[in-house]
Amino acid sequence: MVEETNQLQNQEIPAGAVIAAGAGVGTLFGAGDWVAPWNGKLAHVSTISGLGFFQQSIGSTALFARLSGTVVEVGNGSHIVIEGSATSIRCAYGAGGTSFGRVVNVSDSAGLEDCADDEDGMCIVVVADTVSMDWIDALPPEHIAAVVAPSMSLDKPPQSRKPARNGESRDGQPRIPTVLTEGVCSARMPPALPWIFRKPEGQMASVVAASTPGEAEVILMGGDIATSAKRPEAMRIAAGPDMGVQVYRGESEALYRRNGAGVLGRIVDLYREEGGRTQIVADNLERLA
C-alpha cells in the first residue's frame, strides 16, 4: 500500500476517490478502502509505518474591496474589516437591502444608456428629482444596483412588484434597493447633495436601503467633502414644514426659545438657498458638506 500511495503523493485527488484499497478481511485495522473525504492531496506517506497524511485543498476566494484602507480584522470564514475614509449620507427612507455599484448621476432615462453598456459592474443611479415606483420598476435590474432619489409620491409608496417569498412581508421588497434622501413626499434634493454625488462619479459606493429610521444611508468612498473658504457650510432642515430646504448659517448669535411643547431649544438664524431667512431649532439641522 505504501508504494501505491507514494505514487499519489502531492497529486490532486478529488473527493470520493479511493486513495488506498483495503487489505482484506482479518487485518488489524479492518478491510475498508481509504476514500478521500474532500478534494486534496497526500502530503506525506511514511515508508516505515505506512501512515499517510491527507491534506484538504482550500481554494482561495477573491474579495473585492469596496473601500481603500487598512485591514484591521479578519473574521474566520465570514468577513474582513477595512478601516478607511468615506462620506456617509443619511437618508430618510430605504427598502430593498444592501448593494454596491458605480455612481451614475442621471436626469432622465437617457442617462441610463451608460449603465447598459458598462462592463465593470452594476450602477447606482442618483436622481435629483422625485421619482415614481413605475419609473424604478422600468429599470433593468441586471444593470442597476440601487436607486438614490430625494422623494417618491405618497400615492405609490415603495413596495414590491414581485411576489413575496417565504419570510418576507406581504408587500415583499423592491426589485431594486431604493433610498430616499428626503422621504416619501414630493421634494428635490438640496443643491449641495447632487454636487456631493457628482464628485465621486464613476467610483464605487455602497447603498444601505434599510427601512429602520436612521439606518438608511449612502456611503461614498473617499474623505469628507471639504467646504470652500468662500462658501459657508451647507445644511438642510431635517424636520418640520421646511424639511429638505437647504440653508446656511446666519451671522447673528443663537437664541433660546420654547417650542409648542414647552421644551427650551437653541434657535439659529439661517439663510435659505433660494433666498430669504428663517429660524429653526438647531437639533433639526443636518450638515450636508
Disulfide bonds with the S-S distance in Angstrom:
none
